[in-house]
């Protein structure tokens, strides 16, 4: 994994991602990963950055999704 550290991801569509990030010790490792419904039929996953999300986090998440046979759809907020 990137730098030996884990990614922190949420698939919530109810809680504001920025609110979650603002309370984390390492918000640079946080992003939203929202699997489209039904997840078993769609290869696409929304990848949502917050203000603090590091570019390395986005690259690692995209690589993780690719290894899982998924395609990241980058969503900017």
C-alpha positions as CSV (number, residue, x, y, z in Angstrom):
1,X,0.0,0.0,0.0
2,X,1.0,3.6,-0.5
3,X,3.6,4.5,2.1
4,X,2.7,1.5,4.2
5,X,-0.5,3.3,5.2
6,X,-4.1,2.4,4.6
7,X,-6.7,4.3,2.7
8,X,-9.8,5.5,4.5
9,X,-12.9,5.4,2.4
10,X,-16.6,5.7,2.9
11,X,-19.5,4.8,0.6
12,X,-22.1,6.9,2.4
13,X,-24.5,8.9,0.3
14,X,-26.1,10.5,3.4
15,X,-23.3,11.9,5.5
16,X,-21.3,14.8,4.0
17,X,-17.8,13.4,3.2
18,X,-16.1,16.7,4.1
19,X,-17.7,16.5,7.6
20,X,-16.1,13.0,8.0
21,X,-12.7,14.2,6.7
22,X,-12.7,17.2,9.1
23,X,-12.8,14.8,12.1
24,X,-10.0,12.4,10.9
25,X,-6.4,12.4,12.1
26,X,-5.3,11.7,8.5
27,X,-7.8,13.4,6.2
28,X,-5.3,13.2,3.4
29,X,-5.9,9.5,3.2
30,X,-9.7,9.8,3.0
31,X,-12.0,9.7,0.0
32,X,-15.5,8.5,-1.0
33,X,-15.9,5.3,-3.0
34,X,-19.5,4.9,-4.1
35,X,-20.3,1.7,-5.9
36,X,-23.1,2.1,-8.4
37,X,-26.3,0.1,-7.7
38,X,-26.5,-2.8,-8.3
39,X,-22.8,-3.2,-7.6
40,X,-22.5,-6.6,-9.1
41,X,-23.6,-5.3,-12.5
42,X,-21.7,-2.1,-12.8
43,X,-17.9,-1.8,-13.3
44,X,-17.9,1.8,-12.3
45,X,-17.2,3.3,-8.9
46,X,-17.5,7.0,-8.1
47,X,-14.3,8.2,-6.5
48,X,-14.9,11.4,-4.6
49,X,-12.1,13.6,-3.2
50,X,-12.5,16.0,-0.4
51,X,-10.4,19.2,0.1
52,X,-7.7,17.3,2.0
53,X,-7.5,14.2,-0.2
54,X,-3.9,13.7,-1.3
55,X,-3.1,12.9,-4.9
56,X,-1.4,9.7,-3.7
57,X,-4.6,8.6,-2.2
58,X,-6.5,9.0,-5.4
59,X,-3.8,7.1,-7.4
60,X,-3.8,4.3,-4.9
61,X,-7.6,4.1,-4.8
62,X,-7.7,4.0,-8.6
63,X,-5.1,1.2,-8.7
64,X,-7.1,-0.7,-6.0
65,X,-10.3,-0.4,-8.1
66,X,-8.5,-1.5,-11.2
67,X,-7.1,-4.6,-9.4
68,X,-10.7,-5.4,-8.5
69,X,-11.9,-5.1,-12.1
70,X,-13.6,-1.7,-11.5
71,X,-13.3,1.6,-13.3
72,X,-13.0,4.8,-11.2
73,X,-15.3,7.7,-12.2
74,X,-13.6,10.8,-10.6
75,X,-16.1,13.1,-9.1
76,X,-15.0,16.6,-8.0
77,X,-16.9,18.5,-5.3
